[in-house]
Amino acid sequence: MRKSALRKQQQERRAAAARELSGIQAQLDGSYALLNQTADPALLEACILEISALQSRYGNALRGLKSLYQEG
């Protein structure tokens, strides 16, 4: 494969990873907003669990994006 094609493919993978990271951040923002607006104990617990899961996904996506930049 030519260098320009490889470079373009790498840029597309980086852009997709950045979009994924941005989407997870938007979900986190929504979950935090819901957490701050509710007083229902069951909903509070659900928000906390969702935020925890999203933080894990965010960390994983961030590590993936970093690895794409370290490749080249």
N, C-alpha and C positions, 0 to 999 in steps of 0.2 A: 504494500500500500504506500502511496506517496506521502511525503511529509505533510503537505498541505491538507490532505484528507485526514490524516491522523490528528493533526492540530485541530481541525474543525470538529472532529468527533470528540476530542477531549474537551473543547469549549462547550459543546452541546451537553456533555455529561456534567460538566461543572454548573451550567445554567440550570439543568434539571434538578441537581442536588440543592442549589440555592433556592429554587422555587419550593422544593419540599420543605426546606428549613423555614422559609417564610410562611408557608401554610401551617406548619406546626406552631409557629409563634402566634399566628392569628387565632388558632384554636386555644392556645394557652391564654391569650388575652381575653377571649370570650369566657373561658372557664373561671378565670380570676374575677371577671365582672359579675358573673352569676354567683360566685362564692360571696362576694361583697354585698350582694343584694338580698340574700336569703337568710332566714332565721330558722327554717325547718331543719331539725337535726339530721334527718335521713338525707335530705338534699345536700346539706353541708358535707356529710360523709362521702356522698357520691362525687361531689366536686373535688374534694381532697384526693380521692382515689384517681379521678380522671387527670387532675393536675400532676400527680405523681407519675402516671403512665406517660403523659405528654412530655414531661421533663426527661424521662428515660428515652423516649423517641427522639427528642430534640438533641440530646447528647450523642446518641448514635448517629443521627443525620449529620451533626457537626463533625464528628470524627470521620465520617465518610467524605464529607466535603474537603476537610483538611488533607486526607490521603490523596484525593484527586489533585490537589495543588502540589503535593510533595512528589507525585509521580513525574512531573515534568513541567 
